[in-house]
Amino acid sequence: MCKKKTWLIMKLTCILVVVFNLNVCAVAFSQSKISLDLKNATIEEFIAAMKEQTGTQFLYNSSLMQVHELITVNVMDEELKEVLDQVLLPLKLTYEFINDVVVIKRLSQVVPDNKWVLKGKVTDHKGSPLPGVTIRLKGTTIGVSSNIEGLFSLEVKKAVDTLVVSFIGMKTQLVPVNKEKNDYVIKLEEEVLAMDEVVVVSTGYQDIDKRRLTSAITTLKMDDIKVAGLSSVDKMLEGHVPGMIFMQNSGQAGAAPKVRIRGTSTVLGNQEPLWVVDGIVQSDPVNVDPSQLNDLDFVNLLGNAISGLNPDDIEQIDVLKDAAATAIYGVRAANGVIVITTKKGKVGAPSITYSLSGTVNIRPYYSDQGIYLMNSQERVDVSREMFNRGMEFKNITNWIGYEAAYLDYKSGITDFNTFNNLANYYETVNTDWFDILCENSFSNKHTLSVSGGSANLRYYASVGYNDEKGVIKKELNRNYTTSIKLNGNYDRVSFQFGLQGNSNKRKYTPSTNGINIISYAYETSRAIPAYNPDGSKYFYMKGNTAINSYLFNMENEMETTRQEMNSATFTLNANVKYKILQELSAEGTFAYTVGNTNQETVYEEGSYYIAGEKKGGAGDASSTCPIGGELQESTTRLRSYTARLQLNYNSLFADKHALNVVLGGEVSSKEYNGVSTKHRGYYPDRGKTFGTITEELLAQPEYKGYRGWLAANSRATITDQLTNLASAYFTITYTYDNRYTINFNTRMDGSNQFGSRSNEKLLPIWSVSGRWDIARDFFRDNANVNELSLKLSYGKQGNMLDNQTSRMIIAKGALNSWYQEFSSTISHYPNPDLRWEKTSSYNAELSFSLLKNKIGGTVSYYYKHTDDAFLTKKVSDINGVTSYVVNKGEISNQGVEVTLKFVPIDRKVDASGKQGFVWRFDPQIGQVVNKLISKAIDNRSNTLRDEVSYTDYLSGNVELVNKPLNTFFSYRFKGLSSEDGSPIFYGTEEEFKDELHERYRNMEEEEVWMEVLKESGTRVPVLQGGISNYLGYRQFGLSFNLAYSLGNKIRLLKLCGDNNIRPYPEKNMRREFVKRWQRPGDETKTNIPSLVASDNVRLPWWSQNEYNSTNPNKFAGSDIYQMYDMSDLRVVSGDYLKLQSLSFRYNVHDVFCKKMGIKSAYISVTGTNLFTIANKKLKGQDVTQSGASPSVNLSVRPNYSLTLNVTF
């Protein structure tokens, strides 16, 4: 009994404390001081002014704004309540303070007449209470508003049988009245906003009312795209932004995707978009060379500018695409801008939210469609045929498996029975390399946040932990995050202070001598065992020659080598705004970022890499690592700041005119300091110590190799890069009657990175744009046309490379032991005449919303043209460098973007007052047609680079006139030889070799290549998009997103990993080789070439001395089987349709939440990358895996997540 009383007292105390706090908040809120001077203003303008001055949230139904009376008010330091009374009561409007939210409503006129009391609760679709909802008796003006807990009580007339439930931003519901029912739970769904509702779009410099937006911006709410199982926000954008090309070339933990917005506007510069968080431009943790980032085969495991940002802390994402949107960012925005707005506190009592997600990541299996490899029996059959045909292995050093058993038998070391038993063993061993090297992993993510505050001070704080385990063993990406944001409003001053921090730890197994774990699993024969019969690891000799061969075991490599990256980044930002006049304000922004990234790569003494360096060990004069292992360390320190001063003028006058002017200046600085070292003699298992060799021993002849290594690596490599930028910007927007809007933006940048000619010109970046609200002009009274508007824009943008300056950059080296003088080399040649890369951008966009917002969307067309594109030019090495950057090319990008929104079935309310069924789907499409053109071609070829090879054509790394960037070429497959099954290609036929040689001898190299090769397409998709779907019924919701990509081509993976049709004993082959040519006549049944008996068949005729002596580089290809892998026969479409995410969610019922003492909760199950529909010729090869890559990357893996979210 005592315990019950104690518990009752505790509950009452908690209730009293909460009620007291709510009352205190409401009283303090209503007593906020207001200074306001408006003349002949509309009710909307009055609310906007109040919101601007106090930061207060106003809730109202849009129909209440149709008041024709104009407002004139002049008050100084009056309480909020007094101002509202003075303005609203004459308009027959009233208001209510619900916590710190002002709810405006009509004056109720309740007339009692045979009535009863009806009670209920109103929530959103997640089950969270909605305060301020209007519940009205249909056909009357009688109504009430829900309180802070969403509860309401209403006296119902006997003659009324329907309730009208409405709330701004929500769909109005009609709820049947049942006298016997008194516990209504009404759930409102969000509505596609009409043109009169205020939607704010952020450019990072200012927030813009969507009704006055003149530029091309795609706005996404984080809650709409967030997917459990994806660790970073950039991966969640796939299929949601028309005009954005998304490419994920690796499924490793922490691998960053490649993102392109409206094509590629530069060849040599960074092609990635600019990331902005809360108005501050973000920097990558490590300064990676743009040539690497632009390489489609480069796997970025270092992370990008937003890798450490917790998606749970994000409120909104705005993707700026045209010049009108990006011009204000100057030279940094040539590739588009992605603006992220993080969450801030909401007015009210503290709200605590905890989110937990557990994710299972699925490893590759040989049974997967994407792994079309031979099993051990099929691979042994290939080896058996090779021996039967007397085929030789050239320079073989690793006789293992079936081949070793066969040679032992033929040389008399073993008898036939022993050989036969071993052959049967190797045929059935079927080593599962993916099971040995990979695993199904479990990742977990936690976020705890708290939000609350008053009208004067609001706060948001969160901590997050994400432990992402990769499917490759020992691979992880662990991230700790924190975010703190304070927003305040006091009289004329408003401010925002924020702190964001993250600490990241990544672990990988480094590639050893080009040996990648996934490549090894794909390319290693399953007839090779991983373990000996006693369970110990199976080692075999691996190397190019007998001298350079060493024992190897991949599992041992994973234990004796590792790569760790530890980084920490913290950003402090502050924004203070002071209202000078009602229309004029000044604001200052300052942000400071400090980051540190440490990379550590360890090769222990027992690793394959060290075996190659150690050779014979101590006493071997050629050994460069006589003792211990190797430690490679690299540290990058980032320091950056941004300081901005800005004046804002915002005026409403003469009832229909709005003018917004922004004038500002900004300085920013970004500095990278890097140090990298190499140490040998490292013993990590002995307390991370180093072995030493005395000076006396080091002077001995047997340490000659190590002395040479020390001379080259004894000193650290130090790299510094400083980028300073000073800018001035101006933007002006004029709106007439919310129908016509004109905008002009301009910015001028000066930087220490620009060439002197560019700084002298200070070329302004500018844009002009406009918006016409057609619906207000022609369809004002048409209820079926909710929005119809047209936007047009044009602008000029510029770009400059970071590593090109007007002065020579010299790398000062160490003391030269031979000359006893310090040596220096030219790092970058002076380039004072380099001009800006200039891009002209055109955009046209039509937006519409019809049939009470059941159908809506946008259709856009854009065209971008870049002049003076940066390209490299070969120069004489007498200059100290072999290449030079010049303004030589032009690039064009154009396309169409379509975004549609449909609500075929709207959520209804059944007789019990419960929610019914809803279906929404949003298809979208974005096209990018890219072309490189040039103003001056000075040779008979059409390349824009002076020095290329045929391999550049095969890989798509050559810039060609009137061709898209990343266009690649292939050999033209003609068929198989009827004599030996070897492949034949047009323009290289053996039977025409004399004629072809005579024909090609007078041609330029690239002319010959154009005769032999054929254009296959581009590696970058031309069109991408997605289809988002949501189906809901009562507490249940099902959503899924389909992503599709069209227009690019990919190569099939190589038949054999080492480009050799006679695979070495340890190599596996693609299963399609089972259907190879084996006898004359097979050439009519298959296009898979045969095994060949000698090197003479593999080598093309032009490699023979009589032809090779003229110009060995002129002819494309040195091996006909390598040519086969690079032929048009092995090129297929990269088009795909992928189920990017599928999520099922259950919102816990309010009654249960109330019993549990929580505000709301939901549980969801999510799957990502569940299946992909692609070209059947891929034989299941994942579309992210390119046969052009030097190694096979891990495909994007499916995963399954369970999420629990609770709010207290």
ChimeraX attribute file (.defattr): number of C-alpha atoms within 10 A of each C-alpha:
attribute: neighborCount
match mode: 1-to-1
recipient: residues
	/A:1	6
	/A:2	7
	/A:3	8
	/A:4	9
	/A:5	10
	/A:6	11
	/A:7	12
	/A:8	12
	/A:9	12
	/A:10	12
	/A:11	12
	/A:12	12
	/A:13	12
	/A:14	12
	/A:15	12
	/A:16	12
	/A:17	12
	/A:18	14
	/A:19	13
	/A:20	12
	/A:21	15
	/A:22	19
	/A:23	16
	/A:24	14
	/A:25	22
	/A:26	20
	/A:27	15
	/A:28	14
	/A:29	24
	/A:30	20
	/A:31	14
	/A:32	18
	/A:33	19
	/A:34	20
	/A:35	18
	/A:36	18
	/A:37	14
	/A:38	18
	/A:39	15
	/A:40	15
	/A:41	20
	/A:42	21
	/A:43	20
	/A:44	14
	/A:45	16
	/A:46	21
	/A:47	16
	/A:48	14
	/A:49	18
	/A:50	20
	/A:51	13
	/A:52	15
	/A:53	21
	/A:54	22
	/A:55	21
	/A:56	20
	/A:57	16
	/A:58	18
	/A:59	19
	/A:60	20
	/A:61	18
	/A:62	14
	/A:63	9
	/A:64	14
	/A:65	12
	/A:66	10
	/A:67	12
	/A:68	9
	/A:69	12
	/A:70	15
	/A:71	17
	/A:72	14
	/A:73	15
	/A:74	11
	/A:75	14
	/A:76	11
	/A:77	12
	/A:78	15
	/A:79	16
	/A:80	17
	/A:81	19
	/A:82	14
	/A:83	20
	/A:84	18
	/A:85	13
	/A:86	11
	/A:87	17
	/A:88	17
	/A:89	13
	/A:90	11
	/A:91	17
	/A:92	12
	/A:93	16
	/A:94	17
	/A:95	22
	/A:96	16
	/A:97	20
	/A:98	20
	/A:99	23
	/A:100	27
	/A:101	24
	/A:102	21
	/A:103	21
	/A:104	21
	/A:105	22
	/A:106	20
	/A:107	16
	/A:108	15
	/A:109	10
	/A:110	15
	/A:111	13
	/A:112	11
	/A:113	11
	/A:114	10
	/A:115	15
	/A:116	14
	/A:117	11
	/A:118	18
	/A:119	15
	/A:120	16
	/A:121	21
	/A:122	27
	/A:123	22
	/A:124	15
	/A:125	20
	/A:126	21
	/A:127	22
	/A:128	18
	/A:129	22
	/A:130	20
	/A:131	23
	/A:132	31
	/A:133	29
	/A:134	25
	/A:135	24
	/A:136	21
	/A:137	24
	/A:138	17
	/A:139	11
	/A:140	14
	/A:141	14
	/A:142	19
	/A:143	24
	/A:144	22
	/A:145	27
	/A:146	23
	/A:147	20
	/A:148	19
	/A:149	16
	/A:150	20
	/A:151	20
	/A:152	22
	/A:153	17
	/A:154	20
	/A:155	19
	/A:156	25
	/A:157	18
	/A:158	13
	/A:159	10
	/A:160	14
	/A:161	15
	/A:162	17
	/A:163	19
	/A:164	17
	/A:165	24
	/A:166	20
	/A:167	23
	/A:168	19
	/A:169	19
	/A:170	18
	/A:171	18
	/A:172	17
	/A:173	22
	/A:174	19
	/A:175	24
	/A:176	17
	/A:177	20
	/A:178	14
	/A:179	13
	/A:180	7
	/A:181	12
	/A:182	14
	/A:183	11
	/A:184	19
	/A:185	21
	/A:186	21
	/A:187	27
	/A:188	24
	/A:189	21
	/A:190	13
	/A:191	17
	/A:192	19
	/A:193	18
	/A:194	17
	/A:195	19
	/A:196	14
	/A:197	15
	/A:198	13
	/A:199	14
	/A:200	15
	/A:201	24
	/A:202	23
	/A:203	25
	/A:204	20
	/A:205	16
	/A:206	12
	/A:207	12
	/A:208	16
	/A:209	13
	/A:210	18
	/A:211	23
	/A:212	24
	/A:213	22
	/A:214	28
	/A:215	27
	/A:216	22
	/A:217	23
	/A:218	17
	/A:219	20
	/A:220	18
	/A:221	13
	/A:222	21
	/A:223	12
	/A:224	11
	/A:225	18
	/A:226	19
	/A:227	23
	/A:228	26
	/A:229	27
	/A:230	18
	/A:231	24
	/A:232	22
	/A:233	22
	/A:234	18
	/A:235	19
	/A:236	19
	/A:237	19
	/A:238	25
	/A:239	28
	/A:240	27
	/A:241	25
	/A:242	27
	/A:243	29
	/A:244	26
	/A:245	26
	/A:246	22
	/A:247	18
	/A:248	19
	/A:249	25
	/A:250	23
	/A:251	20
	/A:252	23
	/A:253	21
	/A:254	25
	/A:255	20
	/A:256	23
	/A:257	21
	/A:258	22
	/A:259	20
	/A:260	20
	/A:261	26
	/A:262	27
	/A:263	28
	/A:264	26
	/A:265	30
	/A:266	27
	/A:267	20
	/A:268	17
	/A:269	24
	/A:270	23
	/A:271	22
	/A:272	20
	/A:273	20
	/A:274	22
	/A:275	21
	/A:276	21
	/A:277	18
	/A:278	17
	/A:279	19
	/A:280	22
	/A:281	21
	/A:282	17
	/A:283	19
	/A:284	15
	/A:285	24
	/A:286	22
	/A:287	17
	/A:288	13
	/A:289	13
	/A:290	16
	/A:291	14
	/A:292	13
	/A:293	17
	/A:294	16
	/A:295	13
	/A:296	21
	/A:297	19
	/A:298	14
	/A:299	20
	/A:300	18
	/A:301	18
	/A:302	20
	/A:303	19
	/A:304	22
	/A:305	16
	/A:306	20
	/A:307	21
	/A:308	25
	/A:309	23
	/A:310	26
	/A:311	23
	/A:312	21
	/A:313	24
	/A:314	19
	/A:315	15
	/A:316	18
	/A:317	25
	/A:318	21
	/A:319	27
	/A:320	26
	/A:321	27
	/A:322	30
	/A:323	32
	/A:324	31
	/A:325	25
	/A:326	30
	/A:327	31
	/A:328	26
	/A:329	25
	/A:330	23
	/A:331	26
	/A:332	20
	/A:333	24
	/A:334	32
	/A:335	26
	/A:336	27
	/A:337	27
	/A:338	25
	/A:339	24
	/A:340	25
	/A:341	21
	/A:342	22
	/A:343	20
	/A:344	22
	/A:345	21
	/A:346	22
	/A:347	24
	/A:348	21
	/A:349	17
	/A:350	17
	/A:351	17
	/A:352	18
	/A:353	18
	/A:354	18
	/A:355	19
	/A:356	18
	/A:357	21
	/A:358	20
	/A:359	24
	/A:360	20
	/A:361	22
	/A:362	18
	/A:363	23
	/A:364	25
	/A:365	15
	/A:366	16
	/A:367	9
	/A:368	11
	/A:369	14
	/A:370	17
	/A:371	17
	/A:372	19
	/A:373	24
	/A:374	23
	/A:375	22
	/A:376	20
	/A:377	19
	/A:378	19
	/A:379	28
	/A:380	25
	/A:381	13
	/A:382	19
	/A:383	20
	/A:384	16
	/A:385	13
	/A:386	19
	/A:387	14
	/A:388	9
	/A:389	11
	/A:390	12
	/A:391	16
	/A:392	14
	/A:393	15
	/A:394	11
	/A:395	10
	/A:396	14
	/A:397	20
	/A:398	21
	/A:399	18
	/A:400	19
	/A:401	23
	/A:402	26
	/A:403	20
	/A:404	15
	/A:405	21
	/A:406	24
	/A:407	16
	/A:408	17
	/A:409	17
	/A:410	13
	/A:411	9
	/A:412	10
	/A:413	12
	/A:414	14
	/A:415	12
	/A:416	14
	/A:417	10
	/A:418	15
	/A:419	20
	/A:420	15
	/A:421	12
	/A:422	17
	/A:423	20
	/A:424	14
	/A:425	17
	/A:426	22
	/A:427	21
	/A:428	15
	/A:429	16
	/A:430	18
	/A:431	20
	/A:432	18
	/A:433	25
	/A:434	19
	/A:435	16
	/A:436	14
	/A:437	19
	/A:438	22
	/A:439	19
	/A:440	16
	/A:441	19
	/A:442	18
	/A:443	21
	/A:444	20
	/A:445	21
	/A:446	19
	/A:447	22
	/A:448	19
	/A:449	20
	/A:450	19
	/A:451	21
	/A:452	19
	/A:453	21
	/A:454	26
	/A:455	26
	/A:456	19
	/A:457	19
	/A:458	22
	/A:459	23
	/A:460	24
	/A:461	22
	/A:462	22
	/A:463	21
	/A:464	22
	/A:465	20
	/A:466	21
	/A:467	20
	/A:468	26
	/A:469	26
	/A:470	26
	/A:471	25
	/A:472	26
	/A:473	21
	/A:474	16
	/A:475	21
	/A:476	22
	/A:477	23
	/A:478	21
	/A:479	24
	/A:480	21
	/A:481	22
	/A:482	22
	/A:483	23
	/A:484	22
	/A:485	21
	/A:486	18
	/A:487	23
	/A:488	19
	/A:489	22
	/A:490	17
	/A:491	15
	/A:492	16
	/A:493	17
	/A:494	21
	/A:495	18
	/A:496	19
	/A:497	18
	/A:498	21
	/A:499	18
	/A:500	22
	/A:501	21
	/A:502	22
	/A:503	19
	/A:504	21
	/A:505	18
	/A:506	22
	/A:507	24
	/A:508	22
	/A:509	21
	/A:510	19
	/A:511	15
	/A:512	15
	/A:513	9
	/A:514	11
	/A:515	13
	/A:516	19
	/A:517	27
	/A:518	19
	/A:519	17
	/A:520	20
	/A:521	22
	/A:522	27
	/A:523	23
	/A:524	20
	/A:525	27
	/A:526	30
	/A:527	29
	/A:528	23
	/A:529	21
	/A:530	21
	/A:531	14
	/A:532	10
	/A:533	9
	/A:534	7
	/A:535	8
	/A:536	9
	/A:537	16
	/A:538	18
	/A:539	18
	/A:540	18
	/A:541	16
	/A:542	19
	/A:543	16
	/A:544	12
	/A:545	13
	/A:546	13
	/A:547	10
	/A:548	14
	/A:549	18
	/A:550	22
	/A:551	16
	/A:552	20
	/A:553	17
	/A:554	22
	/A:555	18
	/A:556	15
	/A:557	22
	/A:558	18
	/A:559	14
	/A:560	20
	/A:561	24
	/A:562	19
	/A:563	18
	/A:564	18
	/A:565	20
	/A:566	19
	/A:567	22
	/A:568	20
	/A:569	20
	/A:570	17
	/A:571	19
	/A:572	16
	/A:573	21
	/A:574	17
	/A:575	18
	/A:576	17
	/A:577	20
	/A:578	18
	/A:579	19
	/A:580	14
	/A:581	12
	/A:582	17
	/A:583	14
	/A:584	16
	/A:585	18
	/A:586	19
	/A:587	18
	/A:588	18
	/A:589	21
	/A:590	19
	/A:591	21
	/A:592	18
	/A:593	21
	/A:594	17
	/A:595	22
	/A:596	20
	/A:597	21
	/A:598	19
	/A:599	19
	/A:600	17
	/A:601	20
	/A:602	22
	/A:603	27
	/A:604	25
	/A:605	23
	/A:606	17
	/A:607	23
	/A:608	24
	/A:609	21
	/A:610	26
	/A:611	23
	/A:612	20
	/A:613	19
	/A:614	23
	/A:615	20
	/A:616	14
	/A:617	20
	/A:618	16
	/A:619	15
	/A:620	18
	/A:621	19
	/A:622	20
	/A:623	25
	/A:624	23
	/A:625	29
	/A:626	26
	/A:627	21
	/A:628	22
	/A:629	27
	/A:630	24
	/A:631	20
	/A:632	15
	/A:633	19
	/A:634	18
	/A:635	19
	/A:636	21
	/A:637	21
	/A:638	21
	/A:639	17
	/A:640	21
	/A:641	20
	/A:642	19
	/A:643	18
	/A:644	18
	/A:645	18
	/A:646	19
	/A:647	19
	/A:648	21
	/A:649	18
	/A:650	16
	/A:651	14
	/A:652	19
	/A:653	12
	/A:654	10
	/A:655	14
	/A:656	13
	/A:657	14
	/A:658	18
	/A:659	18
	/A:660	18
	/A:661	18
	/A:662	20
	/A:663	18
	/A:664	19
	/A:665	17
	/A:666	18
	/A:667	18
	/A:668	19
	/A:669	16
	/A:670	16
	/A:671	17
	/A:672	19
	/A:673	17
	/A:674	21
	/A:675	15
	/A:676	17
	/A:677	16
	/A:678	16
	/A:679	18
	/A:680	26
	/A:681	19
	/A:682	23
	/A:683	20
	/A:684	18
	/A:685	8
	/A:686	8
	/A:687	8
	/A:688	9
	/A:689	12
	/A:690	18
	/A:691	12
	/A:692	12
	/A:693	13
	/A:694	8
	/A:695	8
	/A:696	7
	/A:697	11
	/A:698	15
	/A:699	12
	/A:700	12
	/A:701	13
	/A:702	18
	/A:703	22
	/A:704	17
	/A:705	19
	/A:706	23
	/A:707	20
	/A:708	14
	/A:709	14
	/A:710	15
	/A:711	12
	/A:712	10
	/A:713	14
	/A:714	14
	/A:715	14
	/A:716	14
	/A:717	13
	/A:718	14
	/A:719	12
	/A:720	11
	/A:721	14
	/A:722	14
	/A:723	16
	/A:724	15
	/A:725	17
	/A:726	16
	/A:727	19
	/A:728	20
	/A:729	22
	/A:730	18
	/A:731	20
	/A:732	18
	/A:733	21
	/A:734	19
	/A:735	21
	/A:736	16
	/A:737	13
	/A:738	17
	/A:739	17
	/A:740	21
	/A:741	22
	/A:742	21
	/A:743	23
	/A:744	21
	/A:745	24
	/A:746	23
	/A:747	24
	/A:748	22
	/A:749	23
	/A:750	19
	/A:751	22
	/A:752	16
	/A:753	21
	/A:754	27
	/A:755	23
	/A:756	19
	/A:757	16
	/A:758	20
	/A:759	18
	/A:760	10
	/A:761	12
	/A:762	17
	/A:763	20
	/A:764	18
	/A:765	25
	/A:766	25
	/A:767	27
	/A:768	22
	/A:769	24
	/A:770	23
	/A:771	25
	/A:772	23
	/A:773	22
	/A:774	18
	/A:775	20
	/A:776	20
	/A:777	12
	/A:778	11
	/A:779	15
	/A:780	13
	/A:781	11
	/A:782	12
	/A:783	11
	/A:784	15
	/A:785	21
	/A:786	24
	/A:787	26
	/A:788	22
	/A:789	21
	/A:790	20
	/A:791	21
	/A:792	22
	/A:793	25
	/A:794	22
	/A:795	24
	/A:796	24
	/A:797	29
	/A:798	24
	/A:799	25
	/A:800	25
	/A:801	20
	/A:802	18
	/A:803	16
	/A:804	21
	/A:805	22
	/A:806	20
	/A:807	14
	/A:808	14
	/A:809	15
	/A:810	12
	/A:811	14
	/A:812	12
	/A:813	13
	/A:814	14
	/A:815	12
	/A:816	12
	/A:817	9
	/A:818	6
	/A:819	8
	/A:820	9
	/A:821	11
	/A:822	11
	/A:823	12
	/A:824	13
	/A:825	12
	/A:826	14
	/A:827	14
	/A:828	19
	/A:829	21
	/A:830	16
	/A:831	20
	/A:832	17
	/A:833	14
	/A:834	22
	/A:835	23
	/A:836	25
	/A:837	24
	/A:838	23
	/A:839	24
	/A:840	19
	/A:841	23
	/A:842	20
	/A:843	24
	/A:844	22
	/A:845	21
	/A:846	18
	/A:847	19
	/A:848	21
	/A:849	25
	/A:850	18
	/A:851	13
	/A:852	17
	/A:853	21
	/A:854	18
	/A:855	19
	/A:856	22
	/A:857	20
	/A:858	18
	/A:859	18
	/A:860	21
	/A:861	17
	/A:862	24
	/A:863	19
	/A:864	24
	/A:865	20
	/A:866	26
	/A:867	22
	/A:868	20
	/A:869	28
	/A:870	25
	/A:871	21
	/A:872	18
	/A:873	16
	/A:874	13
	/A:875	13
	/A:876	10
	/A:877	9
	/A:878	7
	/A:879	10
	/A:880	13
	/A:881	15
	/A:882	13
	/A:883	18
	/A:884	17
	/A:885	17
	/A:886	16
	/A:887	17
	/A:888	20
	/A:889	24
	/A:890	25
	/A:891	26
	/A:892	22
	/A:893	21
	/A:894	20
	/A:895	20
	/A:896	21
	/A:897	23
	/A:898	21
	/A:899	22
	/A:900	18
	/A:901	22
	/A:902	19
	/A:903	20
	/A:904	12
	/A:905	13
	/A:906	17
	/A:907	21
	/A:908	17
	/A:909	18
	/A:910	13
	/A:911	11
	/A:912	13
	/A:913	20
	/A:914	16
	/A:915	23
	/A:916	16
	/A:917	16
	/A:918	18
	/A:919	18
	/A:920	17
	/A:921	18
	/A:922	19
	/A:923	21
	/A:924	25
	/A:925	24
	/A:926	27
	/A:927	27
	/A:928	27
	/A:929	18
	/A:930	24
	/A:931	22
	/A:932	24
	/A:933	23
	/A:934	18
	/A:935	10
	/A:936	9
	/A:937	14
	/A:938	9
	/A:939	10
	/A:940	10
	/A:941	16
	/A:942	17
	/A:943	20
	/A:944	23
	/A:945	15
	/A:946	14
	/A:947	12
	/A:948	15
	/A:949	15
	/A:950	22
	/A:951	15
	/A:952	15
	/A:953	24
	/A:954	23
	/A:955	21
	/A:956	25
	/A:957	18
	/A:958	21
	/A:959	25
	/A:960	22
	/A:961	20
	/A:962	16
	/A:963	19
	/A:964	24
	/A:965	24
	/A:966	22
	/A:967	23
	/A:968	26
	/A:969	26
	/A:970	26
	/A:971	29
	/A:972	23
	/A:973	21
	/A:974	17
	/A:975	19
	/A:976	23
	/A:977	17
	/A:978	15
	/A:979	10
	/A:980	18
	/A:981	24
	/A:982	22
	/A:983	23
	/A:984	22
	/A:985	20
	/A:986	14
	/A:987	20
	/A:988	23
	/A:989	16
	/A:990	13
	/A:991	9
	/A:992	10
	/A:993	16
	/A:994	13
	/A:995	10
	/A:996	16
	/A:997	16
	/A:998	11
	/A:999	11
	/A:1000	17
	/A:1001	15
	/A:1002	10
	/A:1003	13
	/A:1004	13
	/A:1005	20
	/A:1006	21
	/A:1007	16
	/A:1008	20
	/A:1009	23
	/A:1010	17
	/A:1011	14
	/A:1012	19
	/A:1013	26
	/A:1014	19
	/A:1015	17
	/A:1016	23
	/A:1017	23
	/A:1018	21
	/A:1019	23
	/A:1020	25
	/A:1021	21
	/A:1022	21
	/A:1023	23
	/A:1024	28
	/A:1025	28
	/A:1026	25
	/A:1027	21
	/A:1028	22
	/A:1029	19
	/A:1030	17
	/A:1031	18
	/A:1032	22
	/A:1033	17
	/A:1034	18
	/A:1035	19
	/A:1036	18
	/A:1037	20
	/A:1038	18
	/A:1039	19
	/A:1040	20
	/A:1041	24
	/A:1042	21
	/A:1043	24
	/A:1044	23
	/A:1045	26
	/A:1046	17
	/A:1047	19
	/A:1048	20
	/A:1049	21
	/A:1050	24
	/A:1051	27
	/A:1052	23
	/A:1053	24
	/A:1054	23
	/A:1055	26
	/A:1056	23
	/A:1057	22
	/A:1058	16
	/A:1059	16
	/A:1060	17
	/A:1061	22
	/A:1062	25
	/A:1063	21
	/A:1064	22
	/A:1065	23
	/A:1066	22
	/A:1067	20
	/A:1068	29
	/A:1069	28
	/A:1070	19
	/A:1071	17
	/A:1072	13
	/A:1073	21
	/A:1074	15
	/A:1075	14
	/A:1076	18
	/A:1077	24
	/A:1078	17
	/A:1079	12
	/A:1080	13
	/A:1081	14
	/A:1082	19
	/A:1083	23
	/A:1084	11
	/A:1085	10
	/A:1086	15
	/A:1087	20
	/A:1088	22
	/A:1089	25
	/A:1090	23
	/A:1091	23
	/A:1092	19
	/A:1093	17
	/A:1094	14
	/A:1095	14
	/A:1096	11
	/A:1097	14
	/A:1098	20
	/A:1099	15
	/A:1100	22
	/A:1101	22
	/A:1102	24
	/A:1103	16
	/A:1104	12
	/A:1105	10
	/A:1106	9
	/A:1107	17
	/A:1108	14
	/A:1109	10
	/A:1110	12
	/A:1111	11
	/A:1112	16
	/A:1113	12
	/A:1114	20
	/A:1115	22
	/A:1116	24
	/A:1117	22
	/A:1118	16
	/A:1119	18
	/A:1120	23
	/A:1121	26
	/A:1122	18
	/A:1123	22
	/A:1124	25
	/A:1125	22
	/A:1126	27
	/A:1127	25
	/A:1128	21
	/A:1129	17
	/A:1130	20
	/A:1131	21
	/A:1132	19
	/A:1133	20
	/A:1134	24
	/A:1135	20
	/A:1136	18
	/A:1137	17
	/A:1138	19
	/A:1139	19
	/A:1140	24
	/A:1141	27
	/A:1142	19
	/A:1143	20
	/A:1144	18
	/A:1145	20
	/A:1146	19
	/A:1147	20
	/A:1148	17
	/A:1149	16
	/A:1150	21
	/A:1151	10
	/A:1152	13
	/A:1153	18
	/A:1154	11
	/A:1155	8
	/A:1156	11
	/A:1157	11
	/A:1158	14
	/A:1159	19
	/A:1160	23
	/A:1161	23
	/A:1162	19
	/A:1163	18
	/A:1164	19
	/A:1165	19
	/A:1166	22
	/A:1167	23
	/A:1168	24
	/A:1169	18
	/A:1170	14
	/A:1171	13
	/A:1172	17
	/A:1173	14
	/A:1174	21
	/A:1175	15
	/A:1176	10
	/A:1177	12
	/A:1178	21
	/A:1179	15
	/A:1180	16
	/A:1181	22
	/A:1182	22
	/A:1183	25
	/A:1184	18
	/A:1185	24
	/A:1186	23
	/A:1187	21
	/A:1188	21
	/A:1189	14
	/A:1190	13
	/A:1191	21
	/A:1192	25
	/A:1193	22
	/A:1194	21
	/A:1195	20
	/A:1196	21
	/A:1197	19
	/A:1198	19
	/A:1199	23
	/A:1200	21
	/A:1201	22
	/A:1202	20
	/A:1203	20
	/A:1204	17
	/A:1205	18
	/A:1206	18
	/A:1207	19
	/A:1208	15
